[in-house]
């Protein structure tokens, strides 16, 4: 494969400009092309750790980020072997490359470094969108550095960047449908919890918002909150929520149903009002005598004697 003339012209302009830069920028650019790949590897680990408290799909995308990157790299490497474009540091006359020119047979198009950087950035963005303003420009800078040090044409790094940002997200989004159920299954095992973190439902159940529960005698769990019982009484219903207040066997005065749960039962506070005991058979209720005429009661319970 022959490089296009416009790309060769851009290559000459960029490498001549690079040679005019301060000398300390040369080793920085040369080391930075490889150091950036290590930074992306560290971000893979951070993304995995962050997804330990997320759902199965988020964890699946975090685990598939390196898989998408490797798939993009293999696609780039296979393309190199078929296209076989010579490196510009050998093909361009009087090339001013900063880094050592790779050996013959290490073809130029597309750029593997650009593909790996762009694929890593795109896969991280799919799993962690807030990282896009950081990782995508970083991948572009790494791609440009390959032209800066003189080992790639501009069209090499552009093709590698496009290849990475397309292949890695597609692989991750397709495979996550298979990986997410597997993550859910593994999180039910002790080893899976250690590596992938607990399921979000388990985290919520043991989180700070989970409160204790009090079990009533016959009506199952009753949450230790007065609000729900007060709400029921405000609508004319007993604390058990089964009937209006005062209805026999269904409200506060429920003495015929010993299994009923009332608010005093739960809180251990004021007892329920008592009904007067019904008269026994054969027993007559005591009559209530009104006060005698002419003896109106005074304050303090004394009676005034009528005048003579």
C-alpha positions as CSV (number, residue, x, y, z in Angstrom):
1,X,0.0,0.0,0.0
2,X,1.3,3.4,-1.0
3,X,0.7,6.4,1.3
4,X,-1.2,9.3,-0.3
5,X,0.8,12.4,-1.2
6,X,-1.1,14.7,1.1
7,X,-0.4,12.6,4.1
8,X,3.3,12.4,3.3
9,X,3.4,16.2,3.0
10,X,1.6,16.6,6.4
11,X,4.1,14.1,7.8
12,X,7.1,16.3,6.7
13,X,5.5,19.4,8.1
14,X,4.8,17.9,11.5
15,X,8.2,16.2,11.9
16,X,10.0,19.4,10.9
17,X,8.0,21.4,13.4
18,X,8.7,18.7,16.1
19,X,12.5,19.1,15.5
20,X,12.1,22.8,16.1
21,X,10.5,22.3,19.5
22,X,12.6,22.3,22.7
23,X,14.6,19.1,23.1
24,X,13.0,18.0,26.3
25,X,9.7,17.5,24.4
26,X,11.2,14.7,22.3
27,X,11.6,12.1,25.1
28,X,8.3,13.2,26.7
29,X,6.5,12.5,23.5
30,X,8.3,9.3,22.9
31,X,7.7,7.9,26.4
32,X,4.2,9.4,26.5
33,X,2.9,7.2,23.6
34,X,3.5,4.1,25.8
35,X,2.8,5.6,29.2
36,X,-0.7,6.6,28.0
37,X,-1.5,3.0,27.4
38,X,-0.7,2.2,31.0
39,X,-3.0,5.0,32.1
40,X,-5.8,3.4,30.2
41,X,-5.1,0.1,31.9
42,X,-5.3,1.8,35.3
43,X,-8.7,3.3,34.3
44,X,-9.9,-0.2,33.4
45,X,-9.2,-1.2,37.0
46,X,-10.9,1.9,38.4
47,X,-14.0,1.3,36.3
48,X,-14.2,-2.3,37.5
49,X,-13.9,-1.2,41.1
50,X,-16.6,1.5,40.6
51,X,-19.0,-1.0,39.0
52,X,-18.9,-3.3,42.1
53,X,-21.8,-1.3,43.6
54,X,-23.7,-1.0,40.3
55,X,-26.1,-3.3,38.5
56,X,-25.1,-6.3,36.4
57,X,-25.1,-4.4,33.1
58,X,-22.7,-1.7,34.4
59,X,-20.4,-4.4,35.7
60,X,-20.6,-6.2,32.4
61,X,-19.6,-3.1,30.5
62,X,-16.7,-2.5,32.8
63,X,-15.4,-6.1,32.3
64,X,-15.9,-5.9,28.6
65,X,-13.9,-2.7,28.2
66,X,-10.5,-4.5,27.8
67,X,-12.2,-7.1,25.6
68,X,-13.4,-4.4,23.2
69,X,-9.9,-2.9,23.2
70,X,-8.2,-6.2,22.4
71,X,-10.7,-6.9,19.6
72,X,-10.0,-3.5,18.0
73,X,-6.2,-4.2,18.3
74,X,-6.5,-7.6,16.6
75,X,-8.6,-6.0,13.8
76,X,-5.8,-3.4,13.3
77,X,-3.0,-6.0,13.4
78,X,-4.8,-8.2,10.8
79,X,-5.4,-5.2,8.6
80,X,-1.6,-4.3,8.7
81,X,-0.7,-7.8,7.5
82,X,-2.9,-7.4,4.4
83,X,-2.3,-3.8,3.5
84,X,1.5,-3.7,4.2
85,X,2.2,0.0,4.1
86,X,5.8,1.0,4.7
87,X,6.7,3.2,7.6
88,X,7.2,6.9,6.7
89,X,10.6,7.0,8.5
90,X,11.9,4.7,5.7
91,X,9.6,5.6,2.8
92,X,9.9,9.4,3.0
93,X,13.2,10.9,1.9
94,X,15.1,12.7,4.5
95,X,12.6,11.8,7.2
96,X,13.3,13.6,10.5
97,X,11.9,11.0,12.9
98,X,12.6,11.4,16.7
99,X,11.9,7.8,17.8
100,X,13.8,4.8,16.3
101,X,12.2,3.5,13.1
102,X,10.5,0.1,13.7
103,X,11.9,-2.9,12.0
104,X,11.0,-3.9,8.4
105,X,7.7,-5.8,8.4
106,X,6.2,-3.8,11.2
107,X,3.8,-2.1,8.9
108,X,2.4,1.4,9.3
109,X,-1.3,1.4,8.4
110,X,-3.3,1.6,10.6
111,X,-1.5,2.7,13.8
112,X,-1.8,0.1,16.5
113,X,-1.1,2.7,19.2
114,X,-3.9,4.9,18.0
115,X,-6.3,2.0,17.7
116,X,-5.6,0.8,21.3
117,X,-5.8,4.3,22.8
118,X,-9.1,5.1,21.0
119,X,-10.6,1.7,21.7
120,X,-9.7,2.0,25.4
121,X,-11.2,5.5,25.6
122,X,-14.4,4.6,23.8
123,X,-14.9,1.4,25.9
124,X,-14.4,3.4,29.1
125,X,-16.9,6.0,27.9
126,X,-19.5,3.3,27.3
127,X,-19.2,2.1,30.8
128,X,-18.5,5.5,32.5
129,X,-19.7,8.4,30.4
130,X,-18.4,11.1,32.7
131,X,-14.8,10.2,31.6
132,X,-15.4,11.2,28.0
133,X,-14.0,14.8,28.3
134,X,-10.8,13.2,29.7
135,X,-10.1,10.0,27.8
136,X,-11.2,10.9,24.3
137,X,-8.8,14.0,24.0
138,X,-6.1,11.9,25.7
139,X,-6.5,9.2,23.0
140,X,-6.3,11.8,20.3
141,X,-3.1,13.3,21.8
142,X,-1.6,9.9,21.9
143,X,-2.5,9.3,18.3
144,X,-0.9,12.6,17.3
145,X,2.3,11.8,19.2
146,X,2.9,8.9,16.8
147,X,3.2,11.4,14.0
148,X,5.2,13.8,16.2
149,X,7.9,11.2,16.8
150,X,8.0,10.3,13.1
151,X,6.9,6.7,13.0
152,X,3.4,7.1,11.4
153,X,1.6,9.1,8.7
154,X,-1.3,11.3,9.8
155,X,-3.8,9.0,7.9
156,X,-2.4,6.0,9.8
157,X,-3.4,7.5,13.2
158,X,-6.7,8.8,11.9
159,X,-7.7,5.4,10.6
160,X,-6.6,3.7,13.9
161,X,-8.6,6.2,15.9
162,X,-11.7,5.6,14.0
163,X,-11.3,1.9,14.1
164,X,-10.9,2.0,17.9
165,X,-13.9,4.2,18.6
166,X,-16.1,2.0,16.4
167,X,-15.1,-1.6,17.2
168,X,-14.7,-1.4,21.0
169,X,-18.1,0.1,21.8
170,X,-19.9,-2.3,19.4
171,X,-18.2,-5.3,20.9
172,X,-19.0,-4.2,24.5
173,X,-22.7,-3.4,23.7
174,X,-23.3,-6.7,21.9
175,X,-21.6,-8.9,24.5
176,X,-23.1,-7.2,27.5
177,X,-26.4,-9.0,26.8
178,X,-24.6,-12.3,27.5
179,X,-22.3,-11.1,30.3
180,X,-24.9,-9.3,32.5
181,X,-26.8,-12.5,33.3
182,X,-23.6,-14.2,34.1
183,X,-22.6,-11.4,36.5
184,X,-26.0,-11.8,38.2
185,X,-25.4,-15.5,38.6
186,X,-21.8,-15.1,39.9
187,X,-22.9,-12.5,42.5
188,X,-24.9,-15.2,44.2
189,X,-21.6,-17.0,45.0
190,X,-19.0,-16.0,47.6
191,X,-16.3,-15.7,45.0
192,X,-18.5,-13.7,42.7
193,X,-19.3,-11.3,45.5
194,X,-15.6,-10.9,46.3
195,X,-14.7,-10.1,42.6
196,X,-17.8,-8.4,41.3
197,X,-19.3,-7.0,44.5
198,X,-22.8,-7.6,46.0
199,X,-26.0,-7.2,44.0
200,X,-27.5,-3.7,44.3
201,X,-30.6,-5.1,46.1
202,X,-28.4,-6.6,48.8
203,X,-26.5,-3.3,49.2
204,X,-29.8,-1.5,49.6
205,X,-31.1,-4.0,52.1
206,X,-28.1,-3.6,54.3
207,X,-27.6,0.1,53.7
208,X,-28.1,3.0,56.2
209,X,-31.8,3.4,55.2
210,X,-32.8,-0.1,56.3
211,X,-34.7,0.0,59.6
212,X,-35.7,-2.6,62.2
213,X,-39.1,-4.2,62.1
214,X,-41.4,-5.3,64.9
215,X,-43.6,-8.3,64.4
216,X,-47.1,-8.3,65.7
217,X,-48.8,-11.4,67.2
218,X,-51.0,-12.3,64.2
219,X,-50.7,-9.8,61.5
220,X,-47.0,-10.3,60.4
221,X,-44.4,-7.5,60.4
222,X,-45.4,-4.1,61.7
223,X,-42.8,-1.4,61.0
224,X,-41.7,0.6,64.0
225,X,-43.3,3.8,62.8
226,X,-46.1,5.7,64.4
227,X,-46.9,7.6,61.2
228,X,-48.7,4.7,59.4
229,X,-50.9,4.0,62.5
230,X,-51.7,7.6,63.1
231,X,-52.7,7.9,59.4
232,X,-55.1,5.0,59.8
233,X,-56.7,6.5,62.9
234,X,-57.1,9.9,61.2
235,X,-59.4,8.2,58.7
236,X,-61.6,6.6,61.3
237,X,-59.8,3.2,61.2
238,X,-58.2,1.3,64.0
239,X,-54.4,0.8,64.1
240,X,-54.7,-2.6,62.6
241,X,-56.3,-1.0,59.5
242,X,-59.2,-3.4,59.5
243,X,-62.2,-1.3,60.5
244,X,-63.6,1.9,61.9
245,X,-62.8,2.9,65.4
246,X,-65.3,1.6,68.0
247,X,-66.5,-1.3,65.7
248,X,-66.6,-4.5,67.7
249,X,-63.6,-6.7,66.9
250,X,-62.1,-4.2,64.4
251,X,-60.8,-1.1,66.2
252,X,-59.4,0.4,69.4
253,X,-62.1,-1.3,71.5
254,X,-61.4,-4.7,70.2
255,X,-61.6,-6.9,73.2
256,X,-63.3,-9.9,71.6
257,X,-60.3,-10.4,69.2
258,X,-57.2,-10.8,71.4
259,X,-55.0,-11.2,68.3
260,X,-55.6,-7.7,67.1
261,X,-52.7,-5.3,67.1
262,X,-53.3,-1.8,68.4
263,X,-51.0,1.2,68.7
264,X,-50.7,0.8,72.5
265,X,-49.8,-2.8,72.0
266,X,-46.9,-1.9,69.7
267,X,-45.7,1.1,71.5
268,X,-46.3,-0.2,75.1
269,X,-48.0,3.1,76.0
270,X,-51.5,4.1,76.9
271,X,-53.9,1.2,77.3
272,X,-57.1,1.1,75.2
273,X,-60.3,2.4,76.9
274,X,-62.3,-0.2,78.7
275,X,-65.9,-1.1,78.2
276,X,-68.2,-1.1,81.2
277,X,-68.9,-4.7,82.3
278,X,-72.3,-5.9,81.2
279,X,-74.8,-6.8,84.1
280,X,-74.8,-10.4,85.2
281,X,-78.0,-12.5,84.8
282,X,-80.5,-11.7,87.6
283,X,-78.6,-8.5,88.6
284,X,-80.4,-5.2,88.2
285,X,-78.4,-2.1,87.5
286,X,-78.2,0.5,90.3
287,X,-80.6,3.4,89.8
288,X,-79.2,6.9,89.5
289,X,-81.1,9.3,91.8
290,X,-81.4,12.9,90.8
291,X,-80.7,15.5,93.5
292,X,-83.8,16.4,95.7
293,X,-85.7,19.5,94.9
294,X,-84.8,22.6,96.8
295,X,-81.3,21.2,97.6
296,X,-79.3,22.5,94.6
297,X,-75.7,21.5,94.9
298,X,-73.1,24.2,95.6
299,X,-69.5,24.4,94.7
300,X,-67.4,22.0,96.7
301,X,-70.3,19.4,96.9
302,X,-72.3,21.2,99.8
303,X,-76.0,21.7,99.7
304,X,-77.8,25.0,100.7
305,X,-80.6,24.6,103.3
306,X,-83.8,26.3,102.2
307,X,-84.8,29.3,104.3
308,X,-87.3,28.7,107.1
